[in-house]
């Protein structure tokens, strides 16, 4: 009997939890920005550090939610051209999916590779955003979130690549991006 629920892997749960973490980050941003706006309007007192917090939070949120977004096929892409080809020529669609997966792996791998020394540097040198004595926020937690999100995105691209290679070389089914 099919209950309509799909089985979620441990990795799927991990990407879902990262997405939920990103959603909490959005909620925190909403609260902080509203406190700042009301503080300015009602008390002529802005909340210190809001621009710094929001700037870092946006980066963390994007990376925290990227893997789950890809996993659920909601990644931003212009797929009108792809869908047309994949519908008429499924093998070419599968090949295009493999190429997309490989590009995603390569780009995500490069971002991860170059982010590791930036994390190390931000910890060793104590990088922060803000104005000393007014408001400062350390940068390293965001760098950690970037690396975790990047690793999860890399794994998701790898899972799609394996699936698309199986489809390309004889297994039935349509491409991951279809």
One Martini backbone bead per residue (centre of mass of N, CA, C, O) as a GRO file, in nm:
protein
  178
    1UNK     BB    1   0.094   0.038   0.024
    2UNK     BB    2   0.048   0.373  -0.067
    3UNK     BB    3   0.096   0.678   0.125
    4UNK     BB    4   0.281   0.910  -0.032
    5UNK     BB    5   0.544   0.854   0.111
    6UNK     BB    6   0.873   0.919   0.121
    7UNK     BB    7   1.179   0.808   0.162
    8UNK     BB    8   1.422   0.919   0.396
    9UNK     BB    9   1.730   0.988   0.429
   10UNK     BB   10   1.985   1.089   0.619
   11UNK     BB   11   2.066   1.309   0.420
   12UNK     BB   12   1.785   1.433   0.390
   13UNK     BB   13   1.766   1.514   0.687
   14UNK     BB   14   2.013   1.698   0.689
   15UNK     BB   15   1.909   1.900   0.475
   16UNK     BB   16   1.655   1.973   0.629
   17UNK     BB   17   1.799   2.087   0.882
   18UNK     BB   18   1.952   2.306   0.733
   19UNK     BB   19   1.699   2.447   0.632
   20UNK     BB   20   1.581   2.506   0.912
   21UNK     BB   21   1.817   2.679   1.004
   22UNK     BB   22   1.775   2.894   0.784
   23UNK     BB   23   1.490   2.971   0.877
   24UNK     BB   24   1.581   3.076   1.153
   25UNK     BB   25   1.755   3.298   1.029
   26UNK     BB   26   1.522   3.452   0.903
   27UNK     BB   27   1.372   3.506   1.164
   28UNK     BB   28   1.601   3.664   1.299
   29UNK     BB   29   1.610   3.888   1.088
   30UNK     BB   30   1.323   3.991   1.125
   31UNK     BB   31   1.350   4.069   1.420
   32UNK     BB   32   1.594   4.260   1.400
   33UNK     BB   33   1.480   4.457   1.190
   34UNK     BB   34   1.227   4.536   1.350
   35UNK     BB   35   1.370   4.645   1.598
   36UNK     BB   36   1.518   4.864   1.443
   37UNK     BB   37   1.276   5.015   1.326
   38UNK     BB   38   1.128   5.068   1.597
   39UNK     BB   39   1.365   5.207   1.737
   40UNK     BB   40   1.377   5.445   1.540
   41UNK     BB   41   1.074   5.540   1.546
   42UNK     BB   42   1.018   5.547   1.872
   43UNK     BB   43   1.341   5.613   2.002
   44UNK     BB   44   1.582   5.697   1.824
   45UNK     BB   45   1.708   5.377   1.827
   46UNK     BB   46   1.927   5.186   1.697
   47UNK     BB   47   2.037   4.877   1.626
   48UNK     BB   48   2.322   4.738   1.669
   49UNK     BB   49   2.451   4.545   1.389
   50UNK     BB   50   2.249   4.482   1.159
   51UNK     BB   51   2.413   4.486   0.893
   52UNK     BB   52   2.613   4.268   0.980
   53UNK     BB   53   2.416   4.041   1.043
   54UNK     BB   54   2.267   4.030   0.770
   55UNK     BB   55   2.511   3.980   0.587
   56UNK     BB   56   2.589   3.706   0.723
   57UNK     BB   57   2.313   3.559   0.721
   58UNK     BB   58   2.267   3.533   0.419
   59UNK     BB   59   2.503   3.348   0.361
   60UNK     BB   60   2.425   3.121   0.558
   61UNK     BB   61   2.145   3.058   0.443
   62UNK     BB   62   2.217   2.977   0.158
   63UNK     BB   63   2.405   2.735   0.242
   64UNK     BB   64   2.201   2.582   0.424
   65UNK     BB   65   1.973   2.554   0.173
   66UNK     BB   66   2.096   2.435  -0.093
   67UNK     BB   67   2.071   2.119  -0.079
   68UNK     BB   68   1.760   2.102  -0.043
   69UNK     BB   69   1.690   2.256  -0.295
   70UNK     BB   70   1.820   2.055  -0.488
   71UNK     BB   71   1.680   1.793  -0.391
   72UNK     BB   72   1.382   1.942  -0.463
   73UNK     BB   73   1.409   2.097  -0.739
   74UNK     BB   74   1.462   2.440  -0.659
   75UNK     BB   75   1.670   2.529  -0.831
   76UNK     BB   76   1.810   2.769  -1.011
   77UNK     BB   77   1.680   2.743  -1.350
   78UNK     BB   78   1.682   2.725  -1.701
   79UNK     BB   79   1.441   2.472  -1.827
   80UNK     BB   80   1.304   2.500  -2.104
   81UNK     BB   81   1.517   2.376  -2.288
   82UNK     BB   82   1.558   2.112  -2.135
   83UNK     BB   83   1.267   1.998  -2.136
   84UNK     BB   84   1.238   1.979  -2.440
   85UNK     BB   85   1.467   1.777  -2.483
   86UNK     BB   86   1.394   1.558  -2.266
   87UNK     BB   87   1.122   1.483  -2.398
   88UNK     BB   88   1.232   1.408  -2.692
   89UNK     BB   89   1.545   1.343  -2.563
   90UNK     BB   90   1.637   1.164  -2.298
   91UNK     BB   91   1.946   1.115  -2.338
   92UNK     BB   92   2.019   1.412  -2.364
   93UNK     BB   93   1.902   1.491  -2.092
   94UNK     BB   94   2.095   1.310  -1.929
   95UNK     BB   95   2.355   1.441  -2.029
   96UNK     BB   96   2.291   1.726  -1.924
   97UNK     BB   97   2.274   1.638  -1.628
   98UNK     BB   98   2.565   1.543  -1.602
   99UNK     BB   99   2.691   1.815  -1.670
  100UNK     BB  100   2.559   1.970  -1.439
  101UNK     BB  101   2.672   1.797  -1.210
  102UNK     BB  102   2.972   1.845  -1.274
  103UNK     BB  103   2.964   2.150  -1.241
  104UNK     BB  104   2.866   2.150  -0.949
  105UNK     BB  105   3.104   1.994  -0.834
  106UNK     BB  106   3.327   2.185  -0.922
  107UNK     BB  107   3.229   2.450  -0.792
  108UNK     BB  108   3.192   2.341  -0.503
  109UNK     BB  109   3.483   2.243  -0.469
  110UNK     BB  110   3.616   2.519  -0.502
  111UNK     BB  111   3.477   2.663  -0.271
  112UNK     BB  112   3.575   2.474  -0.052
  113UNK     BB  113   3.882   2.493  -0.096
  114UNK     BB  114   3.883   2.821  -0.051
  115UNK     BB  115   3.736   2.818   0.243
  116UNK     BB  116   3.930   2.686   0.442
  117UNK     BB  117   4.147   2.916   0.474
  118UNK     BB  118   3.938   3.130   0.565
  119UNK     BB  119   3.866   2.996   0.828
  120UNK     BB  120   4.144   2.979   0.951
  121UNK     BB  121   4.197   3.285   0.940
  122UNK     BB  122   3.949   3.381   1.113
  123UNK     BB  123   4.047   3.237   1.369
  124UNK     BB  124   4.346   3.329   1.403
  125UNK     BB  125   4.268   3.657   1.361
  126UNK     BB  126   3.976   3.743   1.453
  127UNK     BB  127   3.748   3.798   1.271
  128UNK     BB  128   3.525   4.080   1.214
  129UNK     BB  129   3.222   4.259   1.245
  130UNK     BB  130   3.234   4.599   1.287
  131UNK     BB  131   3.260   4.802   1.586
  132UNK     BB  132   3.467   4.871   1.813
  133UNK     BB  133   3.259   4.910   2.108
  134UNK     BB  134   2.972   4.849   1.973
  135UNK     BB  135   2.990   4.607   1.734
  136UNK     BB  136   3.054   4.251   1.719
  137UNK     BB  137   3.115   3.980   1.474
  138UNK     BB  138   3.199   3.682   1.399
  139UNK     BB  139   3.299   3.497   1.104
  140UNK     BB  140   3.348   3.183   1.146
  141UNK     BB  141   3.056   3.063   1.158
  142UNK     BB  142   2.997   3.120   0.858
  143UNK     BB  143   3.228   2.949   0.744
  144UNK     BB  144   3.117   2.683   0.853
  145UNK     BB  145   2.847   2.691   0.703
  146UNK     BB  146   2.966   2.695   0.424
  147UNK     BB  147   3.108   2.417   0.444
  148UNK     BB  148   2.861   2.247   0.510
  149UNK     BB  149   2.686   2.333   0.267
  150UNK     BB  150   2.894   2.255   0.051
  151UNK     BB  151   2.912   1.955   0.120
  152UNK     BB  152   2.611   1.894   0.078
  153UNK     BB  153   2.599   1.986  -0.216
  154UNK     BB  154   2.809   1.792  -0.325
  155UNK     BB  155   2.660   1.532  -0.248
  156UNK     BB  156   2.405   1.591  -0.413
  157UNK     BB  157   2.545   1.600  -0.686
  158UNK     BB  158   2.655   1.311  -0.665
  159UNK     BB  159   2.382   1.167  -0.649
  160UNK     BB  160   2.279   1.272  -0.921
  161UNK     BB  161   2.507   1.159  -1.093
  162UNK     BB  162   2.460   0.861  -1.041
  163UNK     BB  163   2.169   0.858  -1.142
  164UNK     BB  164   2.228   0.975  -1.431
  165UNK     BB  165   2.426   0.754  -1.521
  166UNK     BB  166   2.226   0.522  -1.506
  167UNK     BB  167   2.029   0.645  -1.713
  168UNK     BB  168   2.232   0.678  -1.949
  169UNK     BB  169   2.333   0.352  -1.908
  170UNK     BB  170   2.012   0.206  -1.926
  171UNK     BB  171   1.845   0.310  -1.726
  172UNK     BB  172   1.559   0.405  -1.625
  173UNK     BB  173   1.450   0.727  -1.674
  174UNK     BB  174   1.478   1.046  -1.578
  175UNK     BB  175   1.614   1.319  -1.518
  176UNK     BB  176   1.673   1.509  -1.240
  177UNK     BB  177   1.582   1.788  -1.402
  178UNK     BB  178   1.279   1.679  -1.499
   0.00000   0.00000   0.00000
